Amino acid sequence: MVARAEPWGAARGSERDSAVARTGGHRAPLRDWAATGEVGGDWAVPGRLLGEARAREREFRRRLVLRAGAFTMASAELDYTIEIPDQPCWSQENSPNHSGKEVGTRQPLVILLGWGGCTDKNLAKYSAIYHKRGCIVIRYTAPWHMVFFSESLGIPSLRVLAQKLLELPFHYEIEKEPLLFHVFSNAGVMLYRYVLELLQTHRRFCRLRVVGTIFDSGPGDSNLLGALRALSAVLGHRPAVLRLLVLVAFALVAVLFHVLLAPLTALFHTHFYDQLLDAASRWPELYLYSRADEVVLARDVERMVEARLAHRVVVRSVDFVSSAHVSHLRDYPTYYTSLCVNFMRSCVHC
């Protein structure tokens, strides 16, 4: 079953009055009860009725979480997809084995952070690895303009998105589940960098229990040619003149801020690669990369692996040798899947 929904909390003011949720063909209007006292078309007044309205709102969210399917939440703030199995991770214990789902252990909540320009359809192939085994999966890809330009300019706009992403487990009341990240390319790593910061500094997010991280085709250090290749792929279907202008603009920004003004930029913004070298996280990490990758160089990944091992982090790395950037699953589907599943199991049992 697949259902699509627009989030009730994405719009503000008058925009939120028109927010709706569609689940299994049901259409339920959701209004800003916090501001107007109205929920689902029923007017409420302060006091008992407002409390009942809030209770109905919470119950609606709980029903949405427990209903199997893929829910695409599209808004100007955070455009993500949450995929819920027929038997969610918290109900796996002491249950019969069906369709290859894991039995006898709590499966993690898996968050996929996509590469620059990837679509939800692309991420769904990776999501299936975990969804088939009873995991709840959240898929999200940061906007490409933030990845290539905001970060290059030292503007931490991705931090806001990271915070909204970490609020989702609390929103769906699954914050007590073990949490596994699957991060793709430098675009995913740039967002993950702020996730790590918030997990260490934000009082609420410190309660989340991360058990492991998988890095696919990343992280990579400053590689202008590789970044231009990635950006060119993102702009593939746009007019040639526009592509050329954007590529030139990005190259100028990268050279200016990361070469000519690098000492000044370092005073207010730390490069994501340097940040991860000394990250305070100590959960296990799996690095999947390839010497044939022309976007993220293998030596950058290997240097990261050595640095994390020096910090006594449990690390495993696999060089696929011949597969291109973020193409390891496509070229080696069985091996890639087994690596991810075995890593997930080992993290949950740590």
N, C-alpha and C positions, 0 to 999 in steps of 0.2 A: 504494500500500500504506500502511495506517495501522496503527501499533502503539502500544499504551499500556504504560507502564512506571512502576513505583514505584522511586525511587532507592535504591541500596544504601547510600548514605551518609547518609540522612536520619534514621534512627532511632538510638537509643543504647541500650546495654546489652541488656536482654531484649527490647526492642522491635525492635532490629535483627536479632535471631535470626529473626524472622518476615518480614523484608524479602524481597521477591521481585522479579524482573524478568520481564516478559512481552514477548517480541518475536516476532511472527509466529506466535503460538500456542504458543511454547516457554515453559515455566515452569522457571526456574532459581533454586533457593534460594541466597541469599547471606548469609553470616554474618560476624560481626565477627572477621576473621582476625587483626587487630592485637591483639585482646584475648584471643581463645580459641585461635588457631591453626587455626581451622576454616574452610574455604571450600567452598561447594557440597556440603556433607555429608561431605567427606573430611577426617578428622582429620589434623592436621599437628603435628609436634613442633618445637621450636626447632632452628635449623640449616638443613640442606639442604631438608627438606620445607617449612619455613616460607617459604624463598626461592622454592620452586616454587609454593607457594600464592599468593604475591604476584605472581609472573609470570602465573599463570592469571587473577588478578583484573585485571591490566593488559590482558591480551589480550582478556578479555571486554569491557572498556570500549572498546577499539579496534574490536572487531567491531560494537559498538552504534553507534559513530560512523559507521562506513562503510556501515551499512545504511540504505537510503533509507526515508523515512517520517516521520510526525509522532509524537514521543514525549512524552507528557504525564507530567511528573514531579511527583507530588503528595506533599507532606509538610508538617509543621507549620512547617518552617523556610523553605522556598522552593518555591512552587507555580508551576512554569514549564513551557513547552513548547518543545522543540527540534525544528525541522523540517529534514530533511536531503534534498537533491535526489538524483536518480538518479546524477548525476555531480557530486560535490562540487566546491567552488570551487578546491581545490588541484589537481584533475585536469583543469581546463578547457584548459590550454595545449596547443596542437598537437593538438586533438581536433576531430572533425567537429561541425558545428552541428546540434543536434537540438532540436525543440520550442521554438525561440526562445532557447535558452540562449546566453550570451555565449561567444565563442571568442577565444583568443589573449591573454587577460589573466586574472589572478587576481582572482576576485570576492571582495568583502569578507564577513566574518561580520557579519550585521546583528542588532542588539539592539533590539527594540521595547519601549518603556516606556509602558504603557497609561494612559489617563485614569481618574479615580476612578469605580469601579463598573463599568467595562467588563468584558466577559467574554472568554474566549479565542476564542470564536466571532467576536466583534467584531474582535479583532486579526488573526484569520486572513485577513480580507479584505485587510489591508495586507501581511501576510506573503506573500501570493500574488504581490505585485508583485516581490519579490526572489527568492522560491523558484523561480518560473518561469524566472528568469535564472541559475540555478545557484548561488545563495547559500544558505549555511546560515543559518537564522534562529532566534533565541531570542526568545520572547514572554514578557513578565512584566508583571504589574500589582500594585502595592503595595496592601496591605489599606487599605480606605477609612478605618478608624478611626485608623490611623497618619497618613494624609495630612491628615485634617481636625482631629484632636485632638492627637496627639503633636507635630506640627510647630507647631501653634498654641501649645502649652504650652512650646515650646522644648526638647522632649525629642528628641535625635537618634537615635531608634530606627531610622530609615530607613538610617542609616549601616551598620548590621549587614547589612541586606538588600543594600545596594550592594556590600559586600565579598563576600558570598556570590555575587552575580551576576557579579562580575569574576573569581571563581575558576573559573567554568564553562569558559572557553576553555582553561585549564590542565587542568581535569578531563577534557576531551574531546581534549586534545592538539592544539588548533587555535589556540594562543596566538600563533603567528607570522603568522596571516592578518591582512590589513587589517581594521579594525573601524569600522563605521558605526552610529551611533545614530539612531533615529527616535523622537522624544519627543513625547508627547501631553499637552496641557493642563498645568495647574499640578501635577497629581498626578505626572505623569511627570517634570516639571522638578524637583520637590522631591527625587525619588530621584536624578535626574541630577546634581544639585548635589553630592551626596556621592560620586557616581562620579568627578566632576572632582577633588574633594579627594584621593581615594585614588590616582587616576592621577598626581597631582603629589607625593604624600608617601609612598606605600607602595613599598618597594623592588621587590617582585615585580611589581606592576602597572605600574610605570614601563616595563616591557618591552613592554607592549601598544602597538600602533601604531594610534591612532585617526586616520582620514582625513577624517571629516566628521560633522556632526550636522544632522538635520532636525527643526525644531520645528513641530508642528502645533497651532494654537490656543493658543499660549503663547509665552513666559511672560507672566503678568499680575501687576501690582502689587496691593497691598491693595485688594480690591473685595468688600466684605462682601456686598452684594446678589448679586453674581455667584456668590460662594462658597455662599451659601444656596441659590441656584438649582441649583448642581451637587450639593450635598448632598441636596436634595429629590429630584433625579432618582435618586440612588443609593438612597434610601430608598423609592422609588416603590411597591414591592409589600409594604411593611410596614404594620402597623395604623396608622390615622390618629393615635391618641393617642401611640404610640411615636414616630412621625415628628415630631410637634409637640414632644415633650420633647427629642428629640435636636437639633432645629433651634434651640430656645431655648437649650439648653446650649451649643451651638457658638457662637451669637451672643454669649452672655455671656462665654465664654472669649476670643473674638476681640476684643471691645471692651475687656475687662480687660487682656489682655496686649499688644495691639497699638495701643491708644489711651491708656488711663489709665496703664498701667505700661510704656509703650514705652521710655522712657529706661533703666529698670532692666533690662528684657528684653534690650536691645541690648548690655548688658555681657557677657552669656554666650551670646547666640544671634543670629547675623546672618540677616536675612530672606533667603530663597532668591533673590528678585529682585535685591536689592542685591549678593548674592554673585556672581551671573552678570554683572552690569554690568561688573565688574572682573576677571572670570575670566582666569586665566593661559593658557588654551587658545588656540591660534592656527590650528587647522585650520578649513577652510571651514564656513560655517553657512548653512542655508536656512530662512527663516521663512515659513510658510504660515498666513495668518490671514484675517479677514473683518471688515468694518465692521458687519456684521449680528450679530456674536457678542455675546450678552448676558452671557456668563460671563467671558470675558477681553476687555478693551477693546482696540480696535485701537491706540489711542494708546500703551498700555503696550508693545505689541509694537514699534511704530515707534520709541519711545524706546530700547528695547533694541537695535534695529538701528543707530541712530545711535551709541550707546555702543560697540558692537562695531566699527563702522567707524572710530571714533576710536582704537581699539587696533590698527588696521591688519589686522583680520581680513577675509578675503574673505567677503563677505556678499551674499546675494541674498534679496529678500523679494517675496512675491506676495500681493496683496489680492484675495480672491475676491468681495468686495463684498456678495454676497447670501446666501451659505451660512451656516448656523448653526454653533454650536460643534461641533467635530470632525465636521463633515458635508461637508467639502470633497470627499472621495473619492466620497461618495454622489451629490452634485449635479453634480460635474464629473469623472467617472471617467477619461476619456481624458486630459484635461489634467493632472490630478493625477498620474496614473501616469507620464506623460512627464516631468513636473518631477522626480519622485523618481528615475527611471531616469537621466535626463541628469545630475542632480547626482551620483549614485553613480558614473557613468562618469568625470566630471570629477575627482572626488576620488581615484579609484583611479589615474588617470593623472597626478596632480600630482607 
